Amino acid sequence: MAKRIRLALDWTPNTIHTGFYVAVHKGYYDDLGLEVDFISPETDNYGLSPAKKVAKGLADVAIAPSESTISFQTKENSVPLIAIATILAKDASGIATLRKSGIEHPAQLDGKVYASYKARFEDQIIRQLIKNDGGQGDIRTIYPERLGIWNTLLNQKADATWIFLPWEGVEARLKEVPLNIFQLGDYNIPYGYSPVLLTHPSLLAKKRLRKFLKATAKGYHFAKNNPLEAADILIKTAQHSSLHDQALVAQSQVFIAQYYLDDKGNWGIMQNKVWVEFVDWLIQNNILRNCNGEPIEKLDVYELFTNDLLEN
């Protein structure tokens, strides 16, 4: 009997997830005696985050930003979720503004509107981004419906929002909507990995997790080397309306392929330096706080992630 892995997706299927669907289509999971159940965020209308589903035992693995691990380990009722792989080897996100808005630098966001996902550290990161560029960090934050956040920028109801360059960035280019992009690393913010795969420490000893990562790595290696075929596989296997625009999926797949593997050609491996620098930055800027609002002065990054389950 096949061992089951319940994977909580962060969004509807897109090219960030391609390796999983390639692994399904190519039989990589089947070859290792696994069956993967994809848990869509649509099942509860994005009510529970993927990380919360793992914390509540509703999923075995979640796709989430590295901030989720930090957040769950420092909240009032802490849950020691741990990252076991990064899906992308480097940051592929950025803060976007419409070029026609004239907002060409983060400092110009003072007094403007930012459409937020309401992630725990997001708003503070955006304010610090503005300050690092010489502004005051005085931005008005709104919280649209999650699936409508991108449209608030396109419809000019917000002046800026956080996007994934291989998806919304590519979509904007195809629609001939010029954007200005501010990547955190360009403004002295050492952002962490996003997204990563999270699990509960109680599952680390399960052999099925190692097999799951091995097959998934194979899927991402295939997607890196065969982006157009992988795009076709994603569309046919996921069978979701979010993938109706074949040109978007194909171009997104070609673009994101450069982010899948690290400089050594490995998928999933996380560098200690990335975690240390991001956590230290959160601490140094008084962003990382406990449930009483008191600054957290130390956090062991080795409790936040492990590469031990990865083989490549």
C-alpha positions as CSV (number, residue, x, y, z in Angstrom):
1,M,0.0,0.0,0.0
2,A,1.3,3.4,-1.0
3,K,2.3,5.8,1.8
4,R,0.4,9.1,1.7
5,I,1.8,12.6,1.9
6,R,-0.7,15.4,2.4
7,L,0.8,18.6,0.9
8,A,-0.9,21.9,1.7
9,L,-0.5,24.3,-1.2
10,D,0.0,28.0,-0.6
11,W,-1.8,29.1,-3.8
12,T,-3.7,27.6,-6.6
13,P,-1.3,25.6,-8.9
14,N,1.4,27.7,-10.6
15,T,4.9,27.3,-11.8
16,I,6.3,27.4,-8.2
17,H,4.7,24.0,-7.8
18,T,5.7,22.5,-11.1
19,G,8.2,20.0,-9.6
20,F,5.4,18.3,-7.6
21,Y,3.2,17.9,-10.6
22,V,6.0,16.6,-12.8
23,A,6.8,14.0,-10.1
24,V,3.2,12.9,-10.2
25,H,3.0,12.8,-14.0
26,K,6.4,11.0,-14.4
27,G,5.6,8.5,-11.7
28,Y,8.5,9.5,-9.4
29,Y,6.3,9.3,-6.3
30,D,4.8,6.0,-7.5
31,D,8.3,4.6,-8.0
32,L,9.0,5.2,-4.3
33,G,5.6,3.9,-3.0
34,L,4.1,7.3,-2.4
35,E,0.8,9.0,-3.1
36,V,0.6,12.7,-2.7
37,D,-2.6,14.5,-1.8
38,F,-2.7,18.1,-2.8
39,I,-4.6,20.2,-0.4
40,S,-5.8,23.4,-2.1
41,P,-6.2,26.6,-0.2
42,E,-9.5,26.9,-2.0
43,T,-11.0,24.1,0.1
44,D,-11.5,26.6,2.9
45,N,-11.3,29.8,0.9
46,Y,-7.8,30.5,2.3
47,G,-9.1,30.3,5.8
48,L,-6.3,28.3,7.3
49,S,-2.7,29.0,6.2
50,P,-0.7,26.0,5.0
51,A,1.5,26.2,8.1
52,K,-1.6,26.1,10.3
53,K,-2.8,23.0,8.6
54,V,0.4,21.2,9.5
55,A,0.3,22.6,13.0
56,K,-3.2,21.2,13.4
57,G,-2.3,17.8,11.9
58,L,-4.4,18.4,8.7
59,A,-1.4,18.2,6.4
60,D,2.1,16.6,6.6
61,V,3.9,19.2,4.6
62,A,3.1,22.8,3.8
63,I,4.4,25.3,1.3
64,A,5.0,28.6,3.1
65,P,7.5,31.4,3.4
66,S,10.4,31.0,5.9
67,E,8.7,33.6,8.1
68,S,6.0,31.0,8.9
69,T,8.6,28.8,10.7
70,I,9.9,31.8,12.7
71,S,6.4,33.0,13.5
72,F,5.1,29.6,14.7
73,Q,8.1,29.1,16.9
74,T,7.8,32.5,18.6
75,K,4.0,33.0,18.9
76,E,2.1,32.5,22.2
77,N,1.1,28.9,21.6
78,S,4.3,28.0,19.8
79,V,4.5,25.1,17.4
80,P,8.0,23.9,16.4
81,L,7.4,23.8,12.7
82,I,10.6,23.2,10.7
83,A,11.7,23.9,7.1
84,I,13.0,20.7,5.3
85,A,13.6,22.2,1.9
86,T,13.4,25.4,-0.1
87,I,11.5,25.3,-3.3
88,L,13.5,28.2,-4.8
89,A,17.2,28.6,-4.3
90,K,17.0,32.4,-4.2
91,D,14.5,35.2,-3.7
92,A,12.2,35.6,-6.7
93,S,9.9,38.2,-5.2
94,G,9.8,42.0,-5.2
95,I,7.7,45.0,-4.2
96,A,6.0,46.2,-7.3
97,T,4.6,49.6,-8.4
98,L,3.1,50.6,-11.7
99,R,5.7,52.5,-13.7
100,K,3.2,55.1,-14.7
101,S,2.7,55.9,-11.0
102,G,6.1,57.6,-11.0
103,I,7.1,55.7,-7.8
104,E,10.6,54.7,-8.8
105,H,12.1,54.3,-5.3
106,P,10.8,52.8,-2.0
107,A,11.2,56.2,-0.3
108,Q,8.4,57.5,-2.6
109,L,6.0,55.1,-0.9
110,D,5.6,57.4,2.1
111,G,2.0,58.5,2.2
112,K,1.0,55.8,-0.3
113,V,-1.2,52.7,-0.1
114,Y,0.3,49.2,0.2
115,A,-1.8,46.1,-0.4
116,S,-0.8,43.5,2.2
117,Y,-1.2,39.8,2.6
118,K,-1.3,40.3,6.4
119,A,1.7,38.0,7.0
120,R,3.2,38.5,10.4
121,F,6.3,40.4,9.5
122,E,5.2,41.8,6.1
123,D,4.1,45.3,7.1
124,Q,7.2,45.9,9.2
125,I,9.5,44.7,6.4
126,I,7.8,47.2,4.0
127,R,8.2,50.1,6.4
128,Q,11.8,49.2,6.9
129,L,12.3,49.0,3.2
130,I,11.1,52.6,2.9
131,K,13.3,53.7,5.7
132,N,16.4,52.0,4.2
133,D,15.8,54.1,1.1
134,G,15.7,57.3,3.1
135,G,11.9,57.6,3.7
136,Q,9.9,57.7,6.9
137,G,8.1,54.3,6.6
138,D,4.8,56.2,6.7
139,I,2.7,54.0,4.4
140,R,-1.0,53.2,4.6
141,T,-1.7,49.5,4.6
142,I,-4.9,47.8,3.3
143,Y,-5.8,44.1,3.4
144,P,-7.8,43.1,0.3
145,E,-9.1,39.7,-0.3
146,R,-6.1,37.5,-0.8
147,L,-6.8,36.6,-4.5
148,G,-7.6,40.2,-5.3
149,I,-4.3,41.7,-4.0
150,W,-2.6,41.8,-7.4
151,N,-5.6,43.4,-9.0
152,T,-5.6,46.2,-6.5
153,L,-2.3,47.3,-8.0
154,L,-3.4,46.9,-11.6
155,N,-6.6,48.8,-10.8
156,Q,-4.6,51.5,-8.9
157,K,-6.5,51.0,-5.7
158,A,-3.1,50.4,-4.1
159,D,0.3,51.9,-5.0
160,A,2.4,48.9,-4.2
161,T,2.2,45.2,-3.3
162,W,4.5,42.2,-3.0
163,I,4.7,39.9,-6.1
164,F,6.4,36.8,-7.4
165,L,8.4,37.9,-10.4
166,P,8.0,34.6,-12.3
167,W,4.2,34.8,-12.1
168,E,2.7,38.3,-11.7
169,G,5.9,39.8,-13.1
170,V,5.6,37.7,-16.3
171,E,1.9,38.4,-16.5
172,A,2.5,42.1,-16.3
173,R,5.0,41.9,-19.2
174,L,2.6,39.9,-21.3
175,K,-0.2,42.5,-20.6
176,E,2.3,45.2,-21.4
177,V,2.0,46.7,-18.0
178,P,5.4,48.2,-17.1
179,L,6.4,47.8,-13.4
180,N,9.0,49.1,-11.1
181,I,10.4,46.3,-8.9
182,F,12.2,46.8,-5.5
183,Q,13.9,43.6,-4.4
184,L,14.7,43.6,-0.6
185,G,18.3,42.5,-1.1
186,D,19.0,45.7,-3.0
187,Y,18.0,47.7,0.0
188,N,20.0,45.9,2.7
189,I,17.2,43.6,3.8
190,P,18.6,40.0,3.8
191,Y,15.3,38.3,3.0
192,G,15.0,34.5,3.7
193,Y,13.8,31.6,1.6
194,S,10.3,31.8,0.1
195,P,8.6,29.4,-0.2
196,V,9.9,26.5,1.8
197,L,8.5,23.1,2.7
198,L,7.5,22.9,6.4
199,T,6.7,19.9,8.5
200,H,6.3,19.1,12.2
201,P,9.4,17.7,13.9
202,S,7.4,14.6,15.0
203,L,7.4,13.6,11.3
204,L,11.1,14.0,10.6
205,A,11.9,10.4,11.3
206,K,9.3,9.1,8.8
207,K,11.0,7.5,5.8
208,R,8.2,8.7,3.6
209,L,9.4,12.3,4.0
210,R,12.8,11.5,2.7
211,K,11.3,9.6,-0.3
212,F,8.9,12.5,-0.9
213,L,11.8,15.0,-1.1
214,K,13.8,12.7,-3.3
215,A,11.0,12.3,-5.8
216,T,10.2,16.0,-5.6
217,A,13.9,17.0,-6.3
218,K,13.8,14.8,-9.4
219,G,10.7,16.7,-10.5
220,Y,12.3,20.0,-10.1
221,H,15.5,18.9,-11.9
222,F,13.3,17.8,-14.8
223,A,11.5,21.2,-14.8
224,K,14.8,23.1,-14.7
225,N,16.1,21.2,-17.8
226,N,12.8,20.9,-19.7
227,P,10.8,24.0,-18.9
228,L,8.4,24.0,-21.8
229,E,7.6,20.3,-21.4
230,A,7.3,20.8,-17.7
231,A,4.8,23.7,-18.3
232,D,2.7,21.4,-20.4
233,I,2.8,18.7,-17.7
234,L,1.7,21.3,-15.1
235,I,-1.3,22.3,-17.1
236,K,-2.4,18.8,-17.9
237,T,-1.8,17.3,-14.5
238,A,-3.0,20.1,-12.2
239,Q,-6.1,20.7,-14.4
240,H,-6.9,24.1,-12.8
241,S,-8.4,27.2,-14.2
242,S,-5.5,29.2,-12.9
243,L,-3.4,27.7,-15.7
244,H,-5.7,28.6,-18.6
245,D,-3.3,31.0,-20.1
246,Q,-0.8,28.7,-21.8
247,A,1.5,31.6,-22.8
248,L,1.7,32.8,-19.3
249,V,2.5,29.3,-17.9
250,A,5.1,28.7,-20.6
251,Q,6.9,32.0,-20.2
252,S,6.7,31.8,-16.4
253,Q,8.2,28.3,-16.5
254,V,11.1,29.4,-18.6
255,F,11.7,32.4,-16.2
256,I,11.4,30.5,-12.9
257,A,13.6,27.6,-14.0
258,Q,16.7,29.7,-13.1
259,Y,15.5,29.8,-9.5
260,Y,15.0,26.0,-8.9
261,L,18.6,24.9,-8.3
262,D,21.5,26.4,-6.4
263,D,24.9,27.1,-7.9
264,K,25.9,23.5,-7.3
265,G,22.9,22.1,-9.1
266,N,21.1,21.0,-6.0
267,W,17.4,21.4,-5.3
268,G,16.1,22.2,-1.8
269,I,19.3,22.9,0.0
270,M,19.2,25.9,2.5
271,Q,22.2,27.9,3.5
272,N,22.8,28.6,7.2
273,K,23.9,32.1,6.3
274,V,20.6,33.0,4.7
275,W,18.6,32.0,7.8
276,V,21.1,33.6,10.2
277,E,21.2,36.9,8.4
278,F,17.4,37.1,8.0
279,V,16.7,36.3,11.7
280,D,19.4,38.6,12.9
281,W,17.9,41.4,10.7
282,L,14.5,40.9,12.2
283,I,16.0,41.0,15.7
284,Q,18.2,44.1,15.1
285,N,15.2,46.0,13.7
286,N,13.0,45.1,16.6
287,I,10.6,43.3,14.3
288,L,10.8,39.9,16.0
289,R,8.7,40.1,19.2
290,N,7.0,37.7,21.5
291,C,3.3,37.5,22.3
292,N,3.6,40.4,24.8
293,G,5.2,42.6,22.3
294,E,8.6,42.4,23.9
295,P,11.6,42.1,21.6
296,I,13.1,38.7,21.1
297,E,16.9,39.0,21.3
298,K,17.9,35.5,20.3
299,L,16.6,32.6,18.2
300,D,18.4,29.4,17.3
301,V,18.2,29.1,13.6
302,Y,19.1,25.4,13.8
303,E,15.7,24.9,15.3
304,L,14.1,26.5,12.2
305,F,15.5,24.4,9.3
306,T,17.3,21.2,8.4
307,N,18.8,19.8,5.2
308,D,19.2,16.3,6.7
309,L,16.3,14.8,4.6
310,L,17.7,15.9,1.3
311,E,19.7,13.7,-1.0
312,N,19.6,15.2,-4.5
